[in-house]
Structures are given as structure tokens and as C-alpha cells.
């Protein structure tokens, strides 16, 4: 059974597992307190099915340098390698 970390940690069991894997207290707490962590994803559209503007916005979110000069194919490659 996971130790009770008080009101600061919403998912004590997940927090303990992340700490055991070597994550910092802060990072483990952020993940354990996220209501969507552990929820399976996989519903996003393929990059090829998105517009260049959509890809640009995604590249902007993750901080890809030089994105404004990239073609759609270059944006896809950069996002996949990020």
C-alpha cells in the first residue's frame, strides 16, 4: 500500500512508483496530480492529415526552432524527431 502524502498528492500510489523510478519529487507530484495521467491516448490525427498551420502550432508548443521557414514535410519530420 502506498504511503499517504497528504492533500498535496492526489494519487499516492502513482507518486511512489514514479519516485521509485528516480523522478524528482516535483515531477512525480505534477504527474500524480494530473487527472489525465495514466489515461490511454492515441486519438490524435496523423501528422499527414493535419494542415500546415496545425503542424506549425504544434511545433510552436514544443519549441521547435526555425518552424516558420519549414515546409509541411519538414514540420512533420521535426515533430517526430522532437
N, C-alpha and C positions, 0 to 999 in steps of 0.2 A: 504494500500500500504506500502511496506517495505521501510524503511529509506535507503538512498543511503550512502554506506560506502566507496565510492571511488573506485579506481582501485585495492585496496588490496583484496576486496571481490568480487568474480565472481557471486555469487548467493545470493543477499541481502535477499531475502525472506526466503530461507532455513537457512541462518545465523541467522536471527531474531527468527525463530521457535526453533532452537537449543539453542539459548541463553535463550529463554523463558522457555525451559525445564531444565535450570540450568547448561548447559555446560559452560566451561571456554571459554573465547574469543579465545584462541589459538586453542582449539579443534574444536570449532564451525567453525572457519576460515578454518582449514585443511579440514573439511568435505565439507563445502560450496564451496571450491575451487577445489575439486576433480571432474574431469569431469565424473567419473563413479558413483558418489554417487547418489542414487535415482534410479539407473538402476536395474531392477529386474534381479537377477541371477538365480541359480538353474540348471545350465548346467554341473556341475561337476560330474564326475563319482562317483559311490558309493565307499566307502572305500573298501568293499569286492572285487570289481572289479579291484582294483589297485594292483600293485606289492608291495612287502615288501620294496623295495628300494624307491618307490614313497612315501609310507607312512613314511618312515624314513626321507626323505627330508622335507615332510610337518611338521613332528614333530620337526625337526631342526629349521624350520622357526618360529614356535611358541614357541620354547624354552622348550620343554619337556625334563626334566632331566631323565637320565638313558635309553634313547632311543636305544642306541647301544646294550643293553642287552635284549631288548624286542623282543618277537615273533610278527608275523603279527597280531594275535588276540589282543595282549597286546597293540600294537601301535594303533589299531583301537579304543580300549577302552579308551586309554589315549587321543587321538584326540577328541573323542566325549565328554569327560569329561573336556576338556580344556576350 
